[in-house]
Amino acid sequence: MTSVFDTRIERDPKYSMKWKRYAGQDIIPCWVADMEFAAPASVQEALMSLNQHGVYGYLKPEDFAEGREAIVDWLEYRHGSRIPEEWIVWMPGVVPGFNMACRAFTEAGQSVIVQTPNYPPILNVHKHHQLDSLTVPVVYGADGPDLDIEQLAQYAANERCNMMILCNPMNPNGKVLSSESLQRIARICEKNNVVLVSDEIHCDLILEPGVKHTPAFSLEGLQERSVTLMSAAKTFNIAGLGVSFGIIPNAGLRRRFLQASNGLSPWANVPGLLATAAAFNGGRDWHGELLDYLRANRDFLFQAIESLPGLSMAHSEATFLAWLDARGLAVDNHQKWFEDRGVGPSPGADFAAPGFARINFACPRAQLENIVERLSV
Ligand SMILES: Cc1ncc(COP(=O)(O)O)c(C=O)c1O
């Protein structure tokens, strides 16, 4: 049976960072984390109705009641917790969100804890705020990837450290931290008075049946000391619209966060706000079908990669990203190996993991088959 996600959409490289990198070359781009799929009809309709009158004036995000209600309902639907609306803070992106958190909760010369390997803007955030970076390795146990908790406890006890940025579900390996792991992290943050900024942008892309995402704000031990960053951007493919939101239960932290961002970043913009509300309110069926499609793509890619000598793939519990260990290829330049075969992944080195590569599998199956064929040569 064909799916709406089988439709190939021609993207003009002029308007797509992903397609621009290899424009004019026979290389299939599968790096940056946006999808090759059209957003749900509810989103397209919301944007079209905005365009009907053609007036693009100001809207204060906090006055957009429909958006707050959409978030509250969505979080209850997806994650089983109904939060008070006043916990919500709109912002123009998750990356601006964790940068604002650095401004709000740290001072130059202090340290911030991050995990590694990791999404490059998290790995590099300390550089913008004159902070030291304390990197906690992701280790592999019986349950797959997890944080090295002893290392984390040691860093958190350092008196110059008062903030951690967590990425959960993890980018690049797609691991969803168990609630037990998060409880351990919460206890360490509580004991050492560390603010946890939790980047959960991929939390509505859980592919593995039975795996549940636990938002940071839902853990009692973290309610006084957390900023949970979320967005409809990845899930509904509206990343270019530049809107996300934070859930900050503690009023004092919320005030400090808002003060730190005041005047420095634009308000969340009107098309992005409307699209977010329309996605959460009207995109539920689309979202269910998307997860099925992505899960099948993941399984197809996993089987194919595991049969190729020198390559192996992490089992992505979430996200549309496949984390490939290519160190078995015994080549010096792993990115070149992929590009020579006409495939353009994200280089593992960007995530502090040379010898690895990240493939975005949110594309029509025919395109993924093409990628696999090229890698099999
Ligand atoms: C973990 C993570 N955080 C944040 C972002 C980007 O967020 P935004 O575009 O809202 O700044 C990405 C995009 O790939 C990501 O993977």
The ligand as a MOL file (V3000), in Angstrom:
LIG
                    3D

  0  0  0     0  0            999 V3000
M  V30 BEGIN CTAB
M  V30 COUNTS 16 16 0 0 0
M  V30 BEGIN ATOM
M  V30 1 C 18.8280 17.9310 19.6190 0
M  V30 2 C 18.4520 19.1040 18.7840 0
M  V30 3 N 18.1830 20.2750 19.3670 0
M  V30 4 C 17.8280 21.3690 18.6470 0
M  V30 5 C 17.7370 21.3180 17.2790 0
M  V30 6 C 17.3620 22.5540 16.4990 0
M  V30 7 O 16.3770 23.2500 17.1520 0
M  V30 8 P 15.8450 24.6420 16.6050 0
M  V30 9 O 15.8240 24.5760 15.1200 0
M  V30 10 O 14.4830 24.7630 17.2190 0
M  V30 11 O 16.7710 25.6920 17.1360 0
M  V30 12 C 18.0300 20.1090 16.6150 0
M  V30 13 C 17.9840 20.0450 15.1410 0
M  V30 14 O 18.5080 19.1520 14.5390 0
M  V30 15 C 18.3790 18.9800 17.3910 0
M  V30 16 O 18.6210 17.8000 16.8200 0
M  V30 END ATOM
M  V30 BEGIN BOND
M  V30 1 1 1 2
M  V30 2 1 2 3
M  V30 3 2 2 15
M  V30 4 2 3 4
M  V30 5 1 4 5
M  V30 6 1 5 6
M  V30 7 2 5 12
M  V30 8 1 6 7
M  V30 9 1 7 8
M  V30 10 2 8 9
M  V30 11 1 8 10
M  V30 12 1 8 11
M  V30 13 1 12 13
M  V30 14 1 12 15
M  V30 15 2 13 14
M  V30 16 1 15 16
M  V30 END BOND
M  V30 END CTAB
M  END
